[in-house]
């Protein structure tokens, strides 16, 4: 699941209401919910299917964007 209009809308809302640092925090929280891929699993996989983060670990891109969506939705959900 790549970036889509819903993610754009959620990210824009969060950035506008909570600031750009909130977007960074969303990405960090999303990563903590994911299991890094084994390097052996990454060999032969298309570049669009994985994300390599600053920590050097690889993550499934679909799972990453879904985790980002969940974190954004948590921020905008009425409390």
C-alpha positions in Angstrom: 0.0 0.0 0.0 1.8 3.1 -1.2 1.1 6.7 -0.1 -2.4 7.6 -1.0 -4.9 10.4 -0.6 -6.1 9.4 2.8 -2.5 9.3 4.1 -1.9 12.7 2.5 -5.1 14.1 4.2 -4.2 12.6 7.6 -0.5 13.8 7.4 -1.5 17.3 6.4 -4.0 17.5 9.2 -1.5 16.3 11.8 1.2 18.6 10.5 -1.1 21.6 10.5 -2.5 21.0 14.0 0.4 19.4 15.8 3.5 20.6 13.8 6.1 18.9 11.7 7.7 17.2 14.6 4.5 15.2 15.1 5.0 13.7 11.7 8.5 12.6 12.6 7.1 11.1 15.8 4.4 9.2 13.9 7.1 7.5 11.7 9.1 6.5 14.8 6.1 5.1 16.5 5.1 3.2 13.4 8.5 1.6 13.2 8.3 0.4 16.8 5.3 -1.7 15.8 7.0 -3.5 13.0 9.4 -6.4 12.8 12.5 -5.8 10.7 12.9 -8.0 7.7 15.7 -10.5 7.8 18.4 -9.4 5.3 18.0 -12.8 3.6 14.4 -11.9 3.0 15.4 -8.6 1.3 17.6 -10.2 -1.4 15.8 -10.3 -4.7 12.9 -8.1 -3.5 12.0 -5.1 -5.5 13.1 -1.8 -4.1 9.5 -0.5 -3.9 8.6 -3.4 -1.6 11.0 -2.5 1.2 12.0 0.6 3.1 15.5 0.9 4.6 15.5 3.1 7.7 18.2 5.2 9.2 18.8 2.4 11.7 19.9 0.2 8.8 17.0 -2.2 9.2 14.6 -3.1 6.3 10.9 -3.1 6.6 8.0 -4.2 4.4 6.8 -1.0 2.7 3.1 -2.0 2.8 3.3 -2.8 6.5 5.2 0.5 7.2 2.6 2.7 5.5 -0.2 0.8 7.2 1.5 1.4 10.6 1.8 5.1 9.7 -1.9 5.3 8.8 -2.8 3.7 12.2 -0.6 6.2 14.1 -2.0 9.2 12.2 -5.6 8.0 12.8 -4.8 7.6 16.5 -3.8 11.3 16.6 -6.9 12.6 14.9 -9.4 10.3 16.6 -11.6 12.1 19.1 -10.6 11.4 22.6 
